[in-house]
Amino acid sequence: MRRDRALRTVGELTADQWGLVTAAQAKTAGLSAVDLLRLVDAGFLESVGHGVYLITSAVQPEHLDIKVAWLRLEPRQPAWRRHSIETYGGVISHGSACELHQLGDLPTSMVEISAPRRRTTREQGVRIHRADFEPADVVLVDGLPVTTAERTVVDLLTAHVDGAHIGGVIADADRRGLTNRDSLARRVDRFTASYGLPRSASGRQLLEYLVEQSGTEMPIEEAARLRQEGVAQGFISALALLSENENERADRISTERPNLQLSKIQAQAISSLAEQIAKSGALDSIRSASRESLKQISTDIHNTLFSGLQAQLISSLTERIARDAGSPKIDNHQISKTSRTAACRSPATKTKAGSSNRFKQRSTTGSSDDSPSGDAR
């Protein structure tokens, strides 16, 4: 065959399979072994595996060794015709599937392929497993049929791969949403005893155990921890800012109206809460540290001239604690209501007892209200 025609034929064959062509495909298209050798000698083709060639004008594809091994399973069939369980010839699995999915750090020097019938190969660096597949167990990755992340985990457990490496695969797959934790737990519960857990252990317990062995965290727990840390840091920053602004305001009011000292007390309560949370470094401390401080803040609001903007900020912060940190819930409606009421009243004006059972309204009578301990009698 003339070189230009042979080159055009090879180009058509390689267009839909990563720039690769097998000798069997070329022969089916009318090229002889001599034609292929001439193209290699002329620099148009490069041998990349036994009976597999790469057109030199194409960029070398990723995972070349895997693609070459897969093409060699059914060398006469072009990749675009191998599109179902019956025609795949084999499915990329085990460590090679992890490589294509980019899961974990499983060390592998072999191309691993699973086939529905027993097959052997003399090619070094290729291992073929015998396995049956359902269509739901296979997904296309870069044009290759690959076991899903969930099926890959099951295959690795079946092959008794080191638990720590499987744990890394599980964590990565879960983090990227490639597995359903409940479904995976049901499929792996039969492996609990194989990995040292009691037979009564559940599949979910096995997943958590394997991930722990890998030194990582299950993504849900990790996300919750990061979310909580973010909430704590944001809460601390907001309290610190509020404390700073309130201190300035308290100093100004104390200078202008010496009888109003409660703003100073309130600022100290906010500052104390922020300091306690910052020192502990753990969001759980909010549950205990904030209980009395927040109660002090909300009580002080009843007896001080507190701006509407600051009242809304306190309400927002306490609501955020109750929702995100599990702190004792604060009656934000009552806080906002009593804050607005306090802002409109004179310090010498007495307030009526409110209906809230959690926070008591107290009367304010001039200088005797300089301390927050004067409850209404």
LINKA-V371298 format. One record per residue. N is the residue number from 1. RES is the residue in three letters. PHI is phi as a letter, one per 30 degrees, with the letter a starting at -180 (none if undefined). OMEGA is omega in radians with two decimals (* if undefined). NEAR is the number of other C-alpha atoms within 12 Angstrom. Layout:
# LINKA-V371298
N;RES;PHI;OMEGA;NEAR / N;RES;PHI;OMEGA;NEAR
This chain:
# LINKA-V371298
1;MET;none;3.13;21 / 2;ARG;d;-3.05;16 / 3;ARG;d;-3.10;21 / 4;ASP;d;3.12;15 / 5;ARG;d;3.14;17 / 6;ALA;d;-3.13;28 / 7;LEU;d;3.12;31 / 8;ARG;d;3.13;21 / 9;THR;d;3.12;27 / 10;VAL;d;3.13;42 / 11;GLY;d;3.11;28 / 12;GLU;d;-3.14;21 / 13;LEU;d;-3.06;33 / 14;THR;d;-3.01;33 / 15;ALA;e;-3.04;21 / 16;ASP;c;3.08;20 / 17;GLN;b;2.93;34 / 18;TRP;i;-3.13;34 / 19;GLY;i;-3.09;33 / 20;LEU;c;3.06;44 / 21;VAL;b;3.08;47 / 22;THR;c;3.11;43 / 23;ALA;d;3.14;37 / 24;ALA;d;3.11;27 / 25;GLN;d;3.13;31 / 26;ALA;d;3.14;35 / 27;LYS;d;3.12;24 / 28;THR;d;-3.14;19 / 29;ALA;d;3.05;28 / 30;GLY;j;3.12;22 / 31;LEU;c;3.08;28 / 32;SER;c;3.09;23 / 33;ALA;d;3.12;21 / 34;VAL;d;3.12;18 / 35;ASP;d;3.12;27 / 36;LEU;d;-3.13;38 / 37;LEU;d;3.11;23 / 38;ARG;d;3.12;21 / 39;LEU;d;3.08;32 / 40;VAL;d;-3.13;24 / 41;ASP;d;-3.13;15 / 42;ALA;d;3.10;16 / 43;GLY;i;3.12;17 / 44;PHE;d;3.12;27 / 45;LEU;b;3.10;32 / 46;GLU;b;3.11;29 / 47;SER;d;-3.12;25 / 48;VAL;c;3.14;27 / 49;GLY;l;-3.12;25 / 50;HIS;d;3.11;23 / 51;GLY;i;-3.14;29 / 52;VAL;b;-3.07;36 / 53;TYR;b;3.07;41 / 54;LEU;c;3.08;37 / 55;ILE;d;-2.97;34 / 56;THR;d;3.12;26 / 57;SER;d;-3.14;20 / 58;ALA;c;3.05;22 / 59;VAL;d;-3.13;15 / 60;GLN;d;-3.06;21 / 61;PRO;d;3.02;22 / 62;GLU;d;3.11;19 / 63;HIS;h;-3.08;24 / 64;LEU;e;-3.08;27 / 65;ASP;d;3.13;32 / 66;ILE;d;-3.11;38 / 67;LYS;d;3.10;42 / 68;VAL;d;-3.14;37 / 69;ALA;d;-3.13;38 / 70;TRP;d;3.11;44 / 71;LEU;d;-3.09;43 / 72;ARG;d;3.09;35 / 73;LEU;d;3.11;37 / 74;GLU;b;-2.95;29 / 75;PRO;d;-3.12;30 / 76;ARG;d;-3.05;26 / 77;GLN;d;3.04;27 / 78;PRO;d;-3.06;34 / 79;ALA;e;-3.05;36 / 80;TRP;d;3.07;21 / 81;ARG;c;-3.11;20 / 82;ARG;c;-2.94;26 / 83;HIS;b;3.14;22 / 84;SER;b;3.13;23 / 85;ILE;e;-3.08;27 / 86;GLU;d;-3.04;19 / 87;THR;c;-3.13;21 / 88;TYR;e;-3.03;36 / 89;GLY;i;3.12;37 / 90;GLY;l;-3.09;42 / 91;VAL;b;3.11;51 / 92;ILE;d;-3.00;51 / 93;SER;b;3.05;47 / 94;HIS;h;-3.08;45 / 95;GLY;d;3.13;43 / 96;SER;d;3.06;44 / 97;ALA;d;3.08;43 / 98;CYS;d;3.13;38 / 99;GLU;d;-3.13;30 / 100;LEU;d;3.09;35 / 101;HIS;d;-3.07;36 / 102;GLN;h;-3.13;24 / 103;LEU;c;3.05;33 / 104;GLY;i;3.12;35 / 105;ASP;b;-3.10;24 / 106;LEU;d;3.14;30 / 107;PRO;d;3.13;20 / 108;THR;a;3.07;20 / 109;SER;c;-3.09;16 / 110;MET;c;2.93;24 / 111;VAL;d;-3.08;34 / 112;GLU;c;-3.12;39 / 113;ILE;b;3.06;45 / 114;SER;c;-3.10;39 / 115;ALA;b;-3.10;30 / 116;PRO;d;3.07;20 / 117;ARG;b;-3.09;20 / 118;ARG;d;3.14;16 / 119;ARG;b;3.09;19 / 120;THR;b;3.10;18 / 121;THR;b;3.07;19 / 122;ARG;c;-3.09;13 / 123;GLU;d;3.12;20 / 124;GLN;d;3.11;16 / 125;GLY;i;3.13;19 / 126;VAL;b;3.09;29 / 127;ARG;b;-3.13;31 / 128;ILE;c;3.11;32 / 129;HIS;c;3.04;28 / 130;ARG;c;-3.12;23 / 131;ALA;a;3.04;29 / 132;ASP;c;-3.08;24 / 133;PHE;b;2.89;30 / 134;GLU;c;3.12;16 / 135;PRO;e;-3.12;19 / 136;ALA;d;-3.13;17 / 137;ASP;d;-3.02;28 / 138;VAL;b;3.08;29 / 139;VAL;b;3.12;30 / 140;LEU;d;3.07;27 / 141;VAL;b;-3.10;25 / 142;ASP;h;3.09;21 / 143;GLY;i;-3.13;28 / 144;LEU;c;3.01;39 / 145;PRO;d;-3.05;39 / 146;VAL;b;3.06;42 / 147;THR;d;3.09;42 / 148;THR;d;3.14;39 / 149;ALA;e;-3.13;45 / 150;GLU;d;3.12;41 / 151;ARG;d;3.12;40 / 152;THR;d;3.10;45 / 153;VAL;d;3.12;49 / 154;VAL;d;3.14;36 / 155;ASP;d;-3.14;35 / 156;LEU;d;3.09;33 / 157;LEU;d;3.11;34 / 158;THR;d;-3.14;24 / 159;ALA;d;3.11;22 / 160;HIS;h;3.06;20 / 161;VAL;d;-3.14;26 / 162;ASP;e;-3.06;24 / 163;GLY;d;-3.13;34 / 164;ALA;d;3.13;30 / 165;HIS;d;3.09;32 / 166;ILE;d;3.12;44 / 167;GLY;e;3.09;36 / 168;GLY;d;3.09;36 / 169;VAL;d;-3.13;50 / 170;ILE;d;-3.11;51 / 171;ALA;d;-3.14;41 / 172;ASP;d;-3.12;32 / 173;ALA;d;-3.14;32 / 174;ASP;d;-3.13;33 / 175;ARG;d;-3.10;25 / 176;ARG;c;3.10;20 / 177;GLY;i;-3.12;19 / 178;LEU;d;3.11;26 / 179;THR;b;2.98;29 / 180;ASN;c;-2.98;23 / 181;ARG;d;-3.13;30 / 182;ASP;d;3.14;17 / 183;SER;d;-3.14;20 / 184;LEU;d;3.14;31 / 185;ALA;e;3.13;29 / 186;ARG;d;-3.09;21 / 187;ARG;d;-3.06;26 / 188;VAL;c;-3.06;34 / 189;ASP;d;3.13;29 / 190;ARG;d;-3.12;26 / 191;PHE;c;-3.03;35 / 192;THR;e;-3.11;29 / 193;ALA;d;-3.12;19 / 194;SER;d;-3.12;21 / 195;TYR;c;2.95;29 / 196;GLY;i;3.11;18 / 197;LEU;c;3.08;22 / 198;PRO;d;3.13;17 / 199;ARG;d;3.14;16 / 200;SER;d;-3.13;15 / 201;ALA;d;-3.12;23 / 202;SER;c;3.08;23 / 203;GLY;d;3.11;28 / 204;ARG;d;3.10;27 / 205;GLN;d;3.09;29 / 206;LEU;d;3.12;38 / 207;LEU;e;-3.14;47 / 208;GLU;d;3.13;35 / 209;TYR;d;-3.12;32 / 210;LEU;d;3.12;36 / 211;VAL;d;3.10;32 / 212;GLU;d;3.11;25 / 213;GLN;d;-3.12;24 / 214;SER;d;-3.14;25 / 215;GLY;i;3.10;19 / 216;THR;c;3.12;26 / 217;GLU;b;2.99;28 / 218;MET;d;-3.03;33 / 219;PRO;e;-3.12;28 / 220;ILE;d;3.11;19 / 221;GLU;d;3.13;18 / 222;GLU;d;3.14;19 / 223;ALA;d;3.12;16 / 224;ALA;d;3.14;17 / 225;ARG;d;3.14;20 / 226;LEU;d;3.13;17 / 227;ARG;d;-3.14;18 / 228;GLN;d;3.11;26 / 229;GLU;d;3.11;25 / 230;GLY;d;3.09;19 / 231;VAL;d;-3.11;28 / 232;ALA;d;-3.12;37 / 233;GLN;d;3.11;26 / 234;GLY;d;3.14;22 / 235;PHE;d;3.12;37 / 236;ILE;d;-3.13;33 / 237;SER;d;-3.14;22 / 238;ALA;d;3.12;28 / 239;LEU;d;-3.14;40 / 240;ALA;d;3.12;27 / 241;LEU;d;3.12;21 / 242;LEU;d;3.14;32 / 243;SER;d;3.14;32 / 244;GLU;d;3.13;24 / 245;ASN;d;-3.09;25 / 246;GLU;d;3.09;37 / 247;ASN;d;3.12;26 / 248;GLU;d;-3.12;18 / 249;ARG;d;-3.12;28 / 250;ALA;d;3.12;30 / 251;ASP;d;-3.12;21 / 252;ARG;d;-3.12;17 / 253;ILE;d;-3.14;21 / 254;SER;d;3.12;22 / 255;THR;d;-3.09;15 / 256;GLU;d;-3.08;12 / 257;ARG;b;-3.05;19 / 258;PRO;e;-3.07;19 / 259;ASN;d;-3.09;26 / 260;LEU;c;-3.14;34 / 261;GLN;c;-3.04;33 / 262;LEU;d;3.09;40 / 263;SER;d;3.11;43 / 264;LYS;d;3.11;35 / 265;ILE;d;3.14;32 / 266;GLN;d;3.12;42 / 267;ALA;d;3.13;37 / 268;GLN;d;3.13;29 / 269;ALA;d;3.11;34 / 270;ILE;d;-3.14;44 / 271;SER;d;-3.14;31 / 272;SER;d;3.13;27 / 273;LEU;d;3.13;38 / 274;ALA;d;-3.13;35 / 275;GLU;d;-3.14;27 / 276;GLN;d;-3.14;29 / 277;ILE;d;-3.12;34 / 278;ALA;d;-3.13;27 / 279;LYS;d;-3.05;17 / 280;SER;d;3.14;20 / 281;GLY;i;-3.12;20 / 282;ALA;b;-3.08;23 / 283;LEU;d;3.14;33 / 284;ASP;e;-3.11;24 / 285;SER;d;3.13;25 / 286;ILE;d;-3.09;39 / 287;ARG;e;-3.10;27 / 288;SER;c;-3.05;22 / 289;ALA;d;-3.03;30 / 290;SER;d;-3.01;39 / 291;ARG;e;-3.09;27 / 292;GLU;d;-3.11;21 / 293;SER;d;3.14;32 / 294;LEU;d;3.10;40 / 295;LYS;d;3.11;30 / 296;GLN;d;3.14;31 / 297;ILE;d;-3.10;42 / 298;SER;d;3.10;45 / 299;THR;d;-3.13;37 / 300;ASP;d;-3.11;43 / 301;ILE;e;-3.10;43 / 302;HIS;d;-2.97;45 / 303;ASN;c;-3.14;50 / 304;THR;b;3.09;50 / 305;LEU;d;-3.03;37 / 306;PHE;c;-3.05;40 / 307;SER;d;3.14;28 / 308;GLY;d;-3.14;22 / 309;LEU;d;3.13;18 / 310;GLN;d;3.11;33 / 311;ALA;d;3.12;34 / 312;GLN;d;3.13;25 / 313;LEU;d;3.08;27 / 314;ILE;d;3.13;39 / 315;SER;d;3.14;30 / 316;SER;d;-3.12;25 / 317;LEU;d;-3.12;39 / 318;THR;d;3.09;38 / 319;GLU;d;3.13;25 / 320;ARG;d;3.09;26 / 321;ILE;d;-3.10;36 / 322;ALA;e;-3.08;24 / 323;ARG;d;-2.98;17 / 324;ASP;c;-3.06;27 / 325;ALA;c;3.12;32 / 326;GLY;i;-3.13;23 / 327;SER;d;3.08;27 / 328;PRO;e;-3.08;25 / 329;LYS;d;3.12;28 / 330;ILE;c;3.13;34 / 331;ASP;d;-3.04;26 / 332;ASN;d;3.12;31 / 333;HIS;d;-3.14;21 / 334;GLN;d;3.12;29 / 335;ILE;d;-3.11;43 / 336;SER;d;-3.10;30 / 337;LYS;d;-3.11;26 / 338;THR;d;3.09;38 / 339;SER;d;3.14;34 / 340;ARG;d;3.13;24 / 341;THR;d;-3.12;28 / 342;ALA;d;-3.10;34 / 343;ALA;d;-3.10;25 / 344;CYS;c;-3.06;21 / 345;ARG;c;3.02;23 / 346;SER;d;3.09;21 / 347;PRO;e;-3.10;30 / 348;ALA;d;-3.10;21 / 349;THR;d;3.14;21 / 350;LYS;d;3.08;24 / 351;THR;c;3.11;27 / 352;LYS;d;3.13;21 / 353;ALA;d;-3.12;18 / 354;GLY;d;-3.11;19 / 355;SER;d;-3.10;13 / 356;SER;d;3.10;18 / 357;ASN;d;-3.06;11 / 358;ARG;d;-3.11;18 / 359;PHE;b;-3.09;26 / 360;LYS;c;3.02;29 / 361;GLN;d;3.12;34 / 362;ARG;b;-3.13;30 / 363;SER;d;3.11;32 / 364;THR;c;-3.09;34 / 365;THR;b;3.03;24 / 366;GLY;i;-3.03;21 / 367;SER;d;3.13;20 / 368;SER;d;-3.14;22 / 369;ASP;c;3.10;29 / 370;ASP;d;3.10;27 / 371;SER;c;-3.10;25 / 372;PRO;d;-3.03;31 / 373;SER;c;-3.07;20 / 374;GLY;d;3.13;22 / 375;ASP;d;3.08;23 / 376;ALA;d;-3.13;20 / 377;ARG;c;*;13
